[in-house]
Amino acid sequence: MIIDRRFLETRWWGPPADAAPTLVLLHEGLGCAALWRDFPEALAEATGCGVLAYSRFGYGGSDSVELPRPMHYMQDEALQVLPRVLDAAGVERAVLVGHSDGGSIAAVHAGAVRDPRVLGIVLIAAHFFVEDGNIAAIHAITAQYRQSDLRQRLARYHRDVDAAFCGWSDAWLDRRFRAFDITREVARILVPVLALQGTDDPYGTEQQLRVLERSAACPLQTLLIDGARHSPHLEARQAVLDAVVPFVRSVLMEATA
């Protein structure tokens, strides 16, 4: 897919956008389209929807980016890039499914853009504000990237692995990033939201859900998934599907009522 004359890696499962609603997957800060693994196929089979995953610029097989990333890079993705992706893909009815940074991007888009195509959002381990434990976990994985085989393992998925990792870690570890807080955008979301969080997530605690519950005025469901870490859709896939599939069905049913 070409966006603003740049190549964006995309993958699609299930029916095309003109035949069914589309679940649009927004990956985490070290993710890409491929790192959703078999979750998109399971979603397509269970819901009958099309599933679109794309690697943001700087990730996967997409074109790289200039570093350092700005402190508002997630807001830029939500307000500038995501609408162009939906346009280019011909998506007319969508549920956004965002993981970690991707969840934050989905929340900002839903709160700041009155996009009639977006019927609901699923947030998996999304960040609404910065926690001390989150920063400590990023310091730890940054040390692994420098000292272990983590860089080599990530390079299997990212064409420019240093842009992917350093673009994410350098932004989060910048002292200015401690001001990151999207609760104001969350308060403006009108569409239904399902938010999931693992109990053992090193990058965020259940306080993310509690802040969401206090801030959101939209129809909201939250779920803590026992034993899951930062990727519940991979670590507790059935529990996530058991929550996401009926949520998607209810959102689509309400939209057609």
N, C-alpha and C positions, 0 to 999 in steps of 0.2 A: 504494500500500500504506500502511495506517495502522499506525504503531508508537507505542504510548504516546500516542495521540491526536495524533500528528504525522504529516505526509505524507512518505513516502519514495518518491522516484522509482525505478521499476524498469523493466527491459526483459527480455523473454524471447525466446529462440530455440529452435526444435526442440520435441520432445515435452514434455508437461506432467509435473509431478513424480510423478503417480501412474502414468505409463506408462514411465518410464525414469529412470535416475540423473540427477542434476543437477550440472553444473559451476557453482559459485558464484564469480563474479568480484568481487574486492575491489580497488578502484582505488588509484592512487598518491595522494600528498599534494596534487597539483594536478589530479587527475583527476575523472572522473564516469562515469556509465554510457555516455554518448555518446562519450567519448574513448577507449574501447576500439576504436572505429572498426569495421572489418569482421572483426576477430579472433574475436568471439563466433560469428558466422555460420560462419566456417571451422571452428571447434571443433565446433559442432553437426553440421555436415555430415560431418566426419571421424570423429567418435566415435559418432554416433547418440544422444548424450545431449542432454537439455535443458540450456540455458545461461541462467543468471539473473545479470544485472548490476544493481546498484543504486548510487545515489549516496548516500553517507553524508550525515548531516545537516550542513548548511553547504556542500554541493556540488551542482552540477547544478541540477535542478529541485526538490530536496528542501527542506524547511523549513530555515531558517537556525539558527544557534546563537549563544549568548552568548560573547563574547570577553572575556578571553583564554582559550584552551583550557588545560586543566590539563596538567601535565607527563606525566601518565599517560593521555593521551587515547587512545592506541592500545590500552592494556590495557582501558580502559573499553569501547571498541568491540568488543574480542574477547570480553569476559566478559559484557557487558550487552546490547549491541545485536545482534550477530550471532546469538546464540541466538534472539532474538525474530524476526529476519528469517526464519530457517529455519522457525520455528514458523508464522509468518503465511503463508509461501509453500507450506506443506505438504510441505517437502522431507524425504524419508525416507532417501535414499542420496545422499551428496554427496562430491565432490572439490572442495576449496577451491583456487582459483587466485588468488594474491595478487601484486600488483605494487607494489614499493617499500613505502610505508607499509602497503598492503594485504597484502603478504607478511608483514610483521612481525605484523600483526593475525591472519593465518591461523596463524602459528607459535605465538603466545601462546594462541590458542583451542585448538589441537591439543595443546599441552603442559599447559595448566591445566584444561581441561574434558574429562572422559572422555565425549565426545559420540559415541554409537554410530552416529549418522548420518554422521559424517565418516570416510570410508574411506581418504583419502590427501590430501596437499596438494602443490601446485606453487607454488614461491616464485620470483618473477622479480624480480631486483635488490632483494631484501629487505634490510632493515637489522637486524642483530643487536646492533650496538654503533655508537657514533659515531666517525667518522674525521675528521681535520683537513680533508682534501680535500672531504669532504661539506659541512662548515660553510662552507668557502671558496666552494663552488659555490652554496650558498644565499645567501650575501652577494651574489654576483654577480647571481643572478637577481632578488634583491630590488631591486638598483639598476636593473635593466632594467624591473621593474614600475613604478618611480617615474619613469623617464626616457624610456621608449620606448613603443611601441604595444602592449606585452605585455598591459597591463590591458584594453585594448579587445578584443584577440583572445580573451582568456580570458572576457570578459564575454559572448561568444557562447554559452558553454556553462554558465555559472554565474549563477543568478538573483541571488545576492548575492556578487559577485566579490570584494569586499574581505574578507568573512568567509572565503571559500575560501582566498584567498592569505595574508592576514595571520594567520588562525588556524593555518595550517601554518608559515609562516616565523617568526612571532614565537615560537612554541613551540620550534622547532629552534634558533633563535638565542639563546634564553635560556640563560645560563651554567649554570643548573641542569640543563638537558637533556643536558649532557655526561655525566651519570650514567646515561643510558639504556643498558641492557644486558639483553637477554632470553635470554642463554645458559642461564640456569637453567631457564627455561620450555622452551627447545629440548631440553635434556637429558631432559625428561619426555615428549617426543613418542613415541608408540608406533606410529602409522600410518606407512606408507611416505611418503617425501619425495623430490621432485625439485626441485633448486635450480639456477637458471640465472643467469648474470651475464655482462654484456658486458665485453669487455676494455678498452673505452674509456669506461666509465661514469664521468662526473665526480662522481657522488654516492656511489660505493662502489668498492672495489677487490676483487680476488680474495681478499683476506684475509677478507672476509665468508664466502666459501665455506670457507676453511681453518678458521675458527672453528667453523662449522657442522659440519665433518667431525670436529673434535676433541670437540665437545660432544654431538652426537647419538648416541643408542644405537639408534635405529630403523633400518629398511632405508632407505638413502640413496643417491641418485644426484646427482652434481653435474656441471655442464657450463659451461665458459667458452666464450662465443660470440665468435669473432674479429671485430673491427671494430664490434661493436654497442656502443651507448652505454647510455642509461638505460631504453630501451624496446625490448628485443630482439624482443618479439612484434610490433612494427611495423617495426623496422629490419631484422630478419632473420627474417621471419615463417615461412618454410619451415623454417629450422633449428629454430625453436622448436616448430613443429608436429611435426617429425620426432622430437623428444624427448618432447613432451607426449602425443601420441596413443598411442604404445605404452605409455607409463607408465600412462595412464588405463585402457587395456584390461587391463593386467596387474593393476592394483589391483582392478578390477571382477571379473575372473576369479577372483582369490584370494578375494574376498569371497563369491563364490557357490560356491566349491569345498567 
